[in-house]
C-alpha cells in the first residue's frame, strides 16, 4: 500500500487535480494523492514531499537541545 500525502489545491484548480489522480478526502477536508504517482500533480505537491527534495535526518534540532528536553 502506498502512502497518501496532502496536496495544496486551490479551489479553482480542483478539476485539474482530479484529472491528475488526486482524490478529495471529505473527512480531512483536503486533497490527497499517492506518493508514488505525483508526476501530474507536482504543481500541488508541498515542498517537503517533492521527489526532487533530498531527505534530511529529521527535525532541525541540535543534540544539545534534544538532551536538554529529555533531561
MIZA-729892 format. One line per 5 residues: number of its first residue (from 1); their letters; for each residue x, y, z of N, C-alpha, C. Coordinates in steps of 0.02 Angstrom, whole numbers, padded with zeros to 5 digits. Layout:
BEGIN
NUM = a = X/Y/Z/X/Y/Z/X/Y/Z | ...
***
This chain:
BEGIN
1 = xxxxx = 00042/-00059/00000/00000/00000/00000/00044/00062/00000 | 00026/00111/-00039/00065/00172/-00043/00041/00224/00008 | 00084/00271/00022/00068/00323/00070/00031/00380/00035 | -00022/00403/00065/-00059/00461/00039/-00029/00524/00070 | -00021/00575/00029/00004/00639/00054/-00048/00693/00039
6 = xxxxx = -00051/00745/00081/-00097/00800/00068/-00070/00845/00013 | -00114/00876/-00024/-00095/00922/-00078/-00121/00992/-00063 | -00091/01041/-00095/-00113/01110/-00090/-00148/01128/-00156 | -00212/01118/-00157/-00251/01128/-00219/-00297/01188/-00211 | -00286/01241/-00249/-00333/01298/-00248/-00401/01275/-00274
11 = xxxxx = -00453/01307/-00250/-00521/01288/-00268/-00531/01289/-00344 | -00503/01340/-00377/-00513/01347/-00450/-00480/01291/-00489 | -00431/01256/-00460/-00394/01205/-00497/-00410/01134/-00475 | -00465/01124/-00440/-00483/01058/-00414/-00496/01007/-00469 | -00523/01029/-00526/-00536/00982/-00581/-00470/00958/-00611
16 = xxxxx = -00421/01002/-00615/-00354/00983/-00639/-00322/00931/-00593 | -00329/00941/-00528/-00302/00893/-00480/-00337/00825/-00486 | -00402/00826/-00495/-00440/00764/-00502/-00418/00726/-00565 | -00408/00762/-00620/-00384/00730/-00681/-00315/00699/-00671 | -00275/00728/-00628/-00208/00702/-00614/-00206/00643/-00567
21 = xxxxx = -00264/00625/-00539/-00267/00566/-00496/-00277/00581/-00422 | -00284/00644/-00404/-00296/00662/-00334/-00369/00649/-00316 | -00381/00635/-00253/-00448/00625/-00228/-00460/00671/-00168 | -00521/00693/-00161/-00538/00737/-00104/-00558/00694/-00045 | -00527/00704/00011/-00543/00668/00073/-00590/00713/00113
26 = xxxxx = -00654/00696/00113/-00704/00736/00148/-00695/00737/00223 | -00668/00684/00251/-00657/00680/00323/-00603/00729/00345 | -00548/00732/00306/-00492/00777/00323/-00498/00844/00288 | -00545/00851/00243/-00557/00913/00206/-00495/00936/00166 | -00464/00889/00131/-00407/00907/00090/-00400/00857/00032
31 = xxxxx = -00362/00877/-00018/-00348/00834/-00075/-00289/00789/-00057 | -00292/00727/-00078/-00240/00678/-00063/-00218/00644/-00127 | -00155/00620/-00127/-00129/00582/-00184/-00080/00530/-00159 | -00072/00478/-00199/-00024/00426/-00183/00046/00453/-00195 | 00091/00439/-00149/00159/00466/-00151/00196/00444/-00215
36 = xxxxx = 00182/00385/-00240/00218/00360/-00299/00187/00382/-00366 | 00133/00421/-00364/00100/00444/-00425/00092/00520/-00425 | 00148/00556/-00419/00145/00629/-00412/00164/00667/-00475 | 00180/00632/-00529/00205/00666/-00589/00156/00719/-00615 | 00093/00703/-00621/00044/00750/-00647/00022/00801/-00596
41 = xxxxx = 00041/00791/-00533/00017/00834/-00478/00071/00878/-00448 | 00129/00882/-00479/00185/00920/-00449/00168/00993/-00432 | 00125/01028/-00470/00109/01096/-00450/00073/01100/-00382 | 00044/01046/-00360/00006/01045/-00298/00042/01012/-00239 | 00099/00982/-00252/00135/00945/-00200/00174/00994/-00155
46 = xxxxx = 00163/00990/-00090/00200/01033/-00044/00275/01019/-00049 | 00314/01070/-00035/00387/01067/-00044/00418/01007/-00010 | 00397/00992/00051/00429/00938/00088/00417/00869/00058 | 00366/00861/00016/00351/00797/-00014/00374/00791/-00086 | 00406/00842/-00113/00427/00840/-00183/00482/00788/-00193
51 = xxxxx = 00478/00750/-00247/00527/00697/-00258/00598/00723/-00270 | 00606/00785/-00292/00672/00812/-00305/00705/00840/-00242 | 00670/00840/-00187/00698/00866/-00124/00734/00810/-00088 | 00794/00824/-00064/00833/00774/-00029/00806/00766/00042 | 00805/00704/00065/00782/00690/00133/00835/00712/00183
56 = xxxxx = 00812/00739/00237/00857/00759/00291/00846/00715/00351 | 00890/00719/00398/00888/00674/00455/00841/00695/00510 | 00780/00714/00496/00731/00729/00547/00728/00803/00564 | 00701/00818/00622/00694/00888/00642/00761/00924/00648 | 00760/00988/00640/00822/01027/00641/00837/01049/00712
61 = xxxxx = 00853/01001/00755/00873/01016/00823/00945/00994/00833 | 00981/01030/00873/01048/01008/00889/01044/00954/00943 | 01097/00916/00951/01098/00864/01003/01090/00894/01072 | 01117/00954/01082/01111/00986/01147/01038/01003/01163 | 01001/01026/01115/00931/01044/01126/00890/00981/01143
66 = xxxxx = 00905/00926/01109/00868/00864/01122/00884/00838/01192 | 00949/00837/01210/00967/00811/01275/00940/00856/01331 | 00935/00920/01318/00907/00967/01368/00834/00951/01382 | 00796/00938/01329/00725/00924/01337/00711/00855/01365 | 00757/00809/01356/00748/00742/01382/00768/00735/01455
71 = x = 00809/00783/01479/00834/00779/01548/00781/00797/01599
***
